[in-house]
Amino acid sequence: MKNLPRLFAAIVVVVLVSPTLRADLNVPKIFSDSMVLQRDQSIPVWGWEDAGTEVHVLFEGEVKKATAGDDGKWMVRLSPQKAGGPYKMVIEGQNRVEFNDVLVGEVWLCSGQSNMEWTVSNSNNPKEEIAAANHPRIRHIKFAHRPSAEPLTDVPSSGWQVCSPKTVGGFTGVGYFFGRELQGELDVPVGLIGCNWGGTRIEPWTPPVGFKETPGLSDIADKLDEFPTKNNQGKVNHQSPLALYNGMVHSIVPYGMRGAIWYQGESNNGEGMLYHEKMKALIHGWRKVWGNDSMPFGFVQLAPYTYGGDPTRLAGIWEAQTATLKVPHTGMAVTVDVANLKDIHPRNKQDVGRRLALWALSESYGQKGVVYSGPIYKSMKVKGSGIRVSFDHVGGGLVSRDDKPLNWFTIAGDNGKFVEATATIDGQDVVVTAESVAKPTAVRFGWSQLAEPNLSNKEGLPASPFRTDSN
């Protein structure tokens, strides 16, 4: 009975303030009312208490308990659940925390730089999209921009927000349109974790293990102790390797989720195939820290844009991104047809989200017959004075999306000089020729930052730029 006053006070605090502000029991801000938990996987729930305190987590008739360690941390893993809700989660230690309106469904991390952070309110047709956003089973949480020299255990967030015309304007556009497609097709709740920051490079998002286990990045891996560091004002450069993994991503590990979607690369433009190594480090690193070697990872190939300088620099990033498809359980949304050459933030986030969703529906959810990619270069054969190019992902067949002759093909002979070429669809292939090249050796397609080529499949998904002379 002597503990009753303390317990009563704790209950009053639970009613009056956010659960994450308790003096005793504490949980990270990824947990809140209206959250979405990942279905069909064990559900990690963790937090902090006084060392040695026993904590009970109650959810859907199940009770799991753990004891806070010397560092105060505790964790339980709830049994896998089917999609559904709303439910209540109760956590009891020295005080009691309740989370209401909890759903179980599909959870995806939405990360990258500004094109992922870009909101619904700044996407195409914002008034119509916002007015129609009555999707209470779609939820979104946005984390604050927070670089750190050391891994943080908690970071400020918006809390989980229920999708409605009042809230959706601030959601990630790509993430929302991706989630809307999934929710419509799968008929389950969808949770979107917005962990993104405009203008950022890829290195700060990558965990240490990603660098250490990617041989091509030993120059970074060997200096991890030097990244990131605080300056004289005590601030960390948010572009330093590890800075945003430490400050933003680490705090949500190991929250249960299906996979990640990623839109980034503009700030690494010009790195060519080095960017491929950095993507491998990011993907491998995230999979390692989440303990899921097959975690799906979908990404967006950058859109054409007038960057200036060498017009082929962007093509080098495209090549690196396409090469990343060799990493298992990855997918790429090509955007050469939904660009704005004068705006690095093209407003058509609807098609970007839909294309990522097509990949997820096919590859992560096993839907049959889904064409989720436009043509991807497979091989070439020299035939007389022409080159026959073959593709994967031709879908129902190759077409010109504007019914005009195929454009942005060039061809070269032994001298290595590329000239504009004539390209013709022949069955499932494209035959490329030029009158001035009698003995061709190589083909390039869309190899310029200004390229908006018209080759696609009949499903309307555009072909990715490529070159055959990369080796």
QUIBELZI-V835113 format. One record per run of one state. SS is the DSSP state (h for helix, s for strand, l for the rest). FROM is the first residue (numbers start at 1). LEN is the number of residues. If there is no record, write none. Layout:
# QUIBELZI-V835113
<<SS	FROM	LEN> <SS	FROM	LEN>>
This chain:
# QUIBELZI-V835113
<<l	1	3> <h	4	13> <l	17	2> <h	19	3> <l	22	4> <s	26	2> <l	28	8> <s	36	3> <l	39	4> <s	43	6> <l	49	5> <s	54	6> <l	60	2> <s	62	6> <l	68	5> <s	73	6> <l	79	5> <s	84	9> <l	93	3> <s	96	17> <l	113	1> <h	114	4> <l	118	1> <s	119	1> <h	120	3> <l	123	3> <h	126	6> <l	132	6> <s	138	6> <l	144	13> <s	157	1> <l	158	3> <s	161	2> <l	163	5> <h	168	3> <l	171	1> <s	172	1> <h	173	14> <l	187	2> <s	189	8> <l	197	6> <h	203	3> <l	206	2> <h	208	5> <l	213	2> <h	215	7> <l	222	2> <h	224	3> <l	227	3> <s	230	1> <l	231	5> <s	236	1> <l	237	6> <h	243	10> <l	253	6> <s	259	5> <l	264	2> <h	266	3> <l	269	5> <h	274	17> <l	291	5> <s	296	5> <l	301	12> <h	313	14> <l	327	3> <s	330	4> <l	334	15> <h	349	16> <l	365	11> <s	376	8> <l	384	2> <s	386	7> <l	393	5> <s	398	3> <l	401	8> <s	409	4> <l	413	5> <s	418	3> <l	421	1> <s	422	5> <l	427	2> <s	429	5> <l	434	8> <s	442	4> <l	446	9> <s	455	3> <l	458	4> <s	462	1> <l	463	3> <s	466	2> <l	468	4>>
